[in-house]
Amino acid sequence: MQAEVIAVGSELLTPSKLDTNSLYLARKLSELGIALARKAVVGDDRASLAEEIRRARRASDLVILSGGLGPTLDDLTREASSDATGRALVLDESVIDEIRERFRRFKRPMAEVNKRQAYVLDGALKLDNPRGTAPGQWLEDDHGVLILLPGPPRELEPMFAEACLPLLASHAPSQRFFTLVLRVAGIGESDLEQRIAPIYAPCTEIATTILSAPGDVQVHLRGQGTSEAEAQAAVQGLGEAIRSELGDAIYSEDGRSLAETAAALLARGGAKLAVAESCTGGLLAGALTTTAGSSEFFAGSVVSYCDSAKSGWLGIDESVLRAHGAVSQPVAVAMAAAARERASDTLGEPAIGLSVTGYAGPGGGTEADPVGTVYFAVADANGARSARRLFGRGRARVRTLAVQTALDILRRRISGLEVA
């Protein structure tokens, strides 16, 4: 069975809105052994959307649309699906009753425009939406299956899981997929490719994909079999060979980000973390506190952006700042040690200090430490370790790489690994 996903909405064609629904759908379809052949984004144009639906249904057995089921005039998924399938839209009074009841619970009158959401393709199965006003639709005919889902992820995901997956199970092929994801820190994409290409290239039966983001490279190994266990077994040999090559650069195999991995290690270790940041301006603390329950391990942060903040707030000796400069190994170590000492003294319990200071650009830098140079340090009961990295130019990129590197240094220190 081959599937396609069509994300609907002109906002998805702008740089400010991402289509995350297709990622969720791709993962769920893969778990069923259904191959996702194509994803498309179509704006709020009825004719263009209808033509895309026709094309997708000619090419694939399963077509899923997300979005465009709202009450406004630019929500055109129902009308375009009617045009593409030749099926009339039929008013379902039960849907109107459900929408009206939902508004009543919120003590609001139902606007007349909401009745547009009660039109269902003739012959389609209505998919209940207890989390919103737009029901989904399931149409099955000689051309395959067409599914219409609401756009908000908080509505789409439970609807797909609760209503669509049980229906799709009977259509799923006998084959199953399993994807092993190895997340890697501290190795760039090209270096990683050079190291592991000789390992994975001969294994043509395993689909290998390398995805790269600043400070985070992912190796995806996808195998297939008649069961999930068989598919998983198919990738294990290749997975072991890559693990052996990359070693402790692999920080996660369960999907967790580097921040989540570091947070889990901190939570298990018992010591509180205190952060002192300069060039990252609070991004490091932000990454760590994104994790739910971060109050269990995170003590606090000082964004000591200027020299006077480093000396006044952290107590860094001004002579050290004058002698070495704010972007230096001695200052990074002093920042981490000061963060640790203040947290430990305030809380009366063990603490770890983590620091970052650098030239994010575009200005600044010296001949010895050009723009893109960042120093890191981590301090604990066993002393302090520091590291220096050169990230090149690009302010946003340098700051992102600095956060990822700091998290990796923290992970390595807590795990007893070498901090280079």
N, C-alpha and C positions, 0 to 999 in steps of 0.2 A: 504494500500500500504506500502510495506517495502522497505527500501533503504539501500545501502551500498556505502561507499566512499573509493576509492583506491587512495592514494597519491603516485605519481611515482617520483623516483629519488634517487640515491644512497646517495646523500648529506643529505637526510632526515633521514638516518640511522646513521649519525654521531652526536656527542654531540653539534656541533656548529650550527645546522640548525633545526628550529622548523617548523612543519606543522601547519600553522595557517589557511590554506584554509578550512580544515575539520571543524574547529570551526565555521567559517562563514556559511558553507553549512549546518551544523547541525541546526544552528539557523533559517535559512531560510526555511529549510524543516519542522521544527517544527511548524513554523507559518502557513504552509499549512496543518498541521495535518498529515504529513508523518513521520512515525517512522524511525529513523536511527538505524538499527540493528547492524551494524558493521563498523569499520574503519580499514583499513590496510595500511601499508607502504611497498612498493615493490621497490627494487633497479633496476638499469638499466640492467636488464637481460630479454631478449625477451621471453624465454621459461617460466620463473617463472611468468612473468607478464601475459602472455597468459593463463596460468593455473589458476591464481588468478581471472582473468576475467570470465573464464568458471565457476569456483566454485561460484563466486558471482552471476552470472546470473541464476544459478540453484536454488540459495537460495532466491533471492530477485527480486522484480519487477522492481526496478530502481537501476542502477549502474552508479556512477559518477566517472570519472577519472580526476585527476588534475595533470598537468605537463607532460613532455615528448613529447611536440609538437614542440620543437624547431627545428633548421635546422641541428644540429650536429648528428654524427653517434650514440651517446649515447641517443638520443631522440627516443625512441622505442615504444611509445604509439600507434601510427598509425599501425605499423607493428604487434604488439602484438594483437591489437584489430582485425586486419584482420585475424590473425591465430585463434583467439578465436571464431570469428563469421562465418568464412568460406567465408567472403565477400572480393572481390578483392579491391585493392586500385586503384582509378581512378584519373588521372591527371586532375585537374580543371584549365583550362587556365585563367579563370576570376580571380582566386586567384593569379596567377602569375602576372597578370596585376595590381592587387591591391597592391601587395608587391612591384613591380617595381615602382609604382607611389608613394608609401610611401617613398622609398629610394630617389626618385627624389626630393621630397619636402625637404628632408634633404641634398640635393645636394651631394648625394653619389651614386655610382654605386651599383646595386644589385649583390651580390655574387651568383654564380651558386648554391651553397648549399642551398640557400633559396627556391629553387624549391621543395625541399623535403616537405616543408610545404603545398604545393598545392595538395597533394594527399588526397583524401577523400574516405571513405568507400562507396562502391557501394550501392546506395539507401539511403545514409545518407543525412540529411539536413545540409548545411553549415551554421555555426553561425558566423556572421561578427565580426571582432575584430578591430575597429577603433583605439584602443590604442596599437596595436602591430601587428606583422606580421603573427602570427599563428592563423588561424581561428579555432573555435570550431566545434564540430560535434554532431548531434542528430540523433541517429538511433533507430527506433521503429519497432519491429518485433514481432513474436509470443512469444519470450522469455521475452518481456518487453521493457524497454527503457534503452539505453546505451548513456551516455553523455560524450564527451571528451572536457575538458576545459584546457586552458593554465595555467601554473603554477604561474606566477607573480600575486599577489593579485590585483594589479591595473588593470590587464586585466581580471582576472577571475571574480571578484565581479560584475563589471558592465555588463559583458556578461551574467552571470547567472541571474542577476536582470532584464535585458532588454530583453533577448532572451529566457531564459529557464523558468522563472517563469510563463509567460503567457501560455506557452505550457503545463507546469505541472498542471496548474489550472484545466484543464479538467480531469486530472487523480487523483486529490486529493480526499481523502475520505470525507465523510460527517462530520466526527468528526474533531474537532479543539483542539489544545493544547494552554494552557496559563501557563507561568512560572513566578511566583513571586520570585524575588531574593532579599533577605534581607542581606545586607552586615554589618558585625559586627566588632567592634574594642574593644580592652580591655578585651576580654574574650577568653581564649584558647579553642581549639577544644573539648577536653575532658570535660571541665567544662560546655561548652555550651551544649554538648550532654546530660550531666547529668540533666541539667535544662529543656531542651525542649523535650527529648525523651518521657516522660510521656504524653506530649501534642500531639505529632504527631504520635506516634506508633499506637493508636487506629484508626487513619484515614487511613485505608488501601486503600481507593479509591484515595488518593492523594500520588503521588510519591515524597518522600522527600529525598534530597541529601544534604550532608554537605561537602563543599570543604574548605580545609584549606591551607593557605599560611602564612608565618611569619607576624603576626600583622594584618591579614585580613582573617576572616572566613565568608564564604557565606552559607546561607541556601536557597536552591532551592526547591520551592513547585510547582509541576506541576499537573494541573488538566486538564480534558478533557470534551468536551461537543459538542453539534451539531453546536455551533457557538462560536466565540471567547468570546463573552459576557457571554455565559453560562459557558465556561471553566474558565473564570476569576471569575465568581461568585462562582464556586465550591471551589476555594482555599481561598476565602476571610475570611471565618469563622476560618479556621486554621491559616491564616495569622494574624488575629486580636489576637488570643490567644497567638501566639508566640511574637507578638509585646508587648502585656501586660506583658509578662514574662521578656523580654529583655530590654524594655524601651529605654532609650537614648543611650544604647550601639549600637543600630542600627543607622548607619550613612548615609545609602543610600538605596533607593529602585528603583532608576532609572538607575542603572548600573554604576554610577560614582564612581571612585576610591576615596580613602580617600584624596589624594592630590587635586583632582578635587573638592571634597566637601568643603575642607578648602579654596580653591581658590575662589569658588563661595561666600562663607561667607565673605571673605575678600573684594571681589569686591563690595558687597552690603554694607559693613560696612563703607567704605570710608577711613579707616586708612591704612597707608602703613606699610608693614611688614619688619622688619630688623632681620636677623638671625646671631647668633654667634655660630659656631660649633667647636667642637674639635674632638672627636673620629669618627664622621661620615665624616669628611674630605670633605665636600661640597656636600654630597649626599642629604642632606635635601634641600638645595637651588636648586639642580638639579631636585628633585621631584616637587618642587613648580613651577619652571620655565618651566617644560614640558608643562604646560597648556598654550594654546594660549591666548594672551592678558595679560600675567602675569605682564607686565610693569605697568598695571593699579593699582596693589596692592603691588608689590614686590619692595622694595627700594634697597636692596642689602644684601650682606653676608660677614662676616669675618670668615675665617677658621683660628682660633687661636689655632694652634696645640700644640705649646710648651708654657711653662710658660712665657717666655719673650714676646711672641706675645700677650698673654692675658694681661700682664701688659703694654707693649709698645703700642700696637695697640688699645686695648679696655680701657686701663687706669685702670685695676683692681689693687687695692692696693696690693703691694707685701707682706705686712704683713698678708693680708687675705690668700694669696696663701701659705705662710709659715706656718701659723697657722692651716689651714684646708686641704691643699692639693688641687691640680687642680681638682680632682674628688671629689666634695663635694657640699652640698646644698648651702652654702654661695657663692661659686664661680659661680655656675650655675645662681643664682639670680643676682649676680653682672654682669655676662656676658649679661643676658637678659636686665637688666636695662641700661647697657652701649650701647648696640645695639639700644635700643629704643631712648635714649637721643641723640646719634649721628645722627640717621636718622631724628628725629624731628628737631634738630638744623639745619641740612643741608638743609632739604626740607622746613622747616617753616610750617609744618602741623602735625596733630596727627600721632603717630606711635605706633606700637606694637613691642616688642622685644621678640624673641624666642631663647632659648639656649639649647645646649646639650653638656655634657661632661661626659666621662666615660672610663672604661677599656674594650676595645674591644678584647684584648688578642693577641696572646697567653700568652705574658708576662704581668707584672704589677700586680696590685691588692694588697690589704692588707687583714689582717684578718677580719677587720670590713667591708671592701668593696672589695670583691674578684673579680676576672676577670668576666666580664659580668655585673658588676654594672654600671648603667648609671643614671645620674642626669639630670633633665629637669627643665626649668623655663620659664614662660611667664610673661611679664611685660607690663602693659598698664596704662591708666590714673587712674585706680582704685587700683593700687599697683601691687604686684607680687605674683604669686603662684608657688610652686615648687613640684616636685614629684621624687621619687626614684624607680627604677626598677632593678630587678636582672634577667638577661636573660640567665645565664649559659654560657657554653663555645661554641666556634665556631665563629671566627672573622666575617665572612661574615654574619652569622645569627644575631649576636649581632648588627651589624651596620644596617642591614635591619629592625630589630625590633625597634631600636632606632629611625629611621626615621619615621616609622609608629606611634610609641608612641608619638613622638613630634607633628606630624600632628593631632593626636587625642586630645592631650592636647590643642592645638591651637583651634581646632574645639569646644571643650567643653567650653573654656574660652570665645570665641566670642559669643557662643550661650547662655551664662549665666548658664552653667551646672557646677556641682561640679567637681573640679580637684582634684582627690584623690592623 
